[in-house]
Amino acid sequence: MQISIPELKKLQNPIIIDIRSVENYNNRHIPGAQNISYTNLLIKPNLYLNKNDKYYIYCQHGKTSVGLCNQLNKLGYQTYSIIGGYENWVLEN
């Protein structure tokens, strides 16, 4: 599933996850986002996610996060890929 930037902004206290590199995250990220690597979420999602919560995940362009969200949703997690990723966030702010 996916969510647009305007839809994301309407949510109260969304749990946002940045799957980009630590360097990219430290350079700039969506306010309030936490940095968890793609690999960690893919291999050990139970260490980072709860099946009762909703998560909004982004990468740089929005493509990698779509695939990751599809995998996590198959495992029973509620994840949404942020359309266009961080680049789209920059364009819309």
Secondary structure, DSSP 4 states (H G I P E B T S, - for coil): -EE-HHHHHHSSS-EEEE-S-HHHHHH---TT-EE--HHHHHH-GGGT--TTSEEEEE-SSSSHHHHHHHHHHHTT-EEEEETTHHHHHHHT-
